């Protein structure tokens, strides 16, 4: 990975970890990832690549092109031909292009004709989330001219852990936003960073530091640093008192179910 690409990827990761709104995390990625992978546009889909349903997320600058799509065209994009079927039939989650999967039939496919008409692009690179099983989730990067090279696919593969970490963060922040209990008379809630919030949420699920690190893709040492910061901000000294105080402050729900993410 070139120094410039690495530095830009790192800046995206830092920005994502400081973003408090879960709805802004993937748009943030979508604005940077295409250029880093040698592409021009991107579509992401966080539910199954199924032609009948599911919202498509778009990279900036191409959203207007999709506002005029009819149902048939939108279905073609949702179906993710031929990459959705490729990943559904194989445990391999390495990025791959539509041409390498479908061969010469790719250029003659309705999907290829559609993206040529609306985006003036010829090639698609699939980047699934590395641990996705059912449904297969991830993003598609588009470009015109030549197909994506081996080096660009390897670069995309190095971005996959970042995509997985951002999606994990999005799910946890979304859960925190939906289940957050109302404030009580226990005083004002301290200002936690988005990462501290997700660690606290998993801490309330009784996960160990090792398990939290695995969920978030960070080291156990980093988890302990976040926990120490949470203790300091909440004025507590152990996990039980921390979770109880966080519940009273409305930082985590008083009654909750395991996150399942």
Residue, then its C-alpha position, 0 to 999 in steps of 0.5 A: x500500500x502506498x504511503x499516500x493511500x495508507x495515510x488517507x485510509x488512516x484519516x478516514x478511520x480516525x474520522x469514522x471513530x469520532x463520528x457520533x451519528x451512525x447514519x454518517x459513517x458509511x457516507x463518510x467511507x463512500x466519499x473516500x473509498x472509490x478513489x483509494x481503490x482506483x474507482x469513480x463511484x460506489x454503491x453500498x448495501x448493508x442488507x442482503x444483495x437481493x433485487x426485491x428490497x433494500x436501500x442503496x447507499x451512494x457515493x457523493x456526486x452520483x446520487x443524482x444519477x439514481x434519482x431517475x431510476x425506475x423499479x427495474x433498473x433499481x432491481x438490477x443494482x440491488x441484485x449485485x450481478x454477478x458478485x452477490x451470487x459469487x460470494x453466496x456460493x463461496x466462503x472466499x471474501x476477497x475483493x473480485x471484479x465482475x469481469x473476472x467472475x462472469x467473463x465475457x458475458x459481463x459486458x453483455x449483461x443488463x447490469x453492465x449496460x445499465x451502469x454504462x448508461x447512467x454512470x458511463x462506467x464499465x467495470x465493478x469491483x466487489x468488496x464484501x464485509x470480510x465476515x459477512x455470511x448471510x446476508x452478504x453485505x458490502x459495497x461495489x466500486x465502479x470505474x470506466x476504461x480498464x478493469x481493476x488491477x491485481x494491485x488495486x484488488x489487493x489494496x481493497x482487501x487491505x481496506x476490508x478490516x476498516x469496513x468491518x470496523x466501521x460497520x461494527x461501530x455503526x451497529x453499536x451506535x445505532x443500538x445505543x441511540x435506539x435503546x438509550x434510557x432517559x436521563x435521571x436525576x443522577x446528574x448530567x451525563x459526561x461526554x464520552x467519545x463514540x468509541x468509549x460509548x461502544x466499549x461501554x455498551x459492550x461492557x454492559x453486556x458483560x463482555x470481557x476486555x478480550x471479547x470487546x477487542x475482538x468485536x471492535x477489532x482492537x487490542x485488549x490494551x486499547x480496550x483497557x485504555x477506553x475502560x480507564x477513561x470511562x471510569x475516570x469520566x463516570x467517577x467509578x472504579x469497577x465494572x458493576x458500579x460503572x454499568x449501574x451509573x451509566x444506566x442511571x445517567x441514560x448512557x446505556x439502557x437500564x434493561x437491555x438484551x445482548x447486542x447480537x452484532 
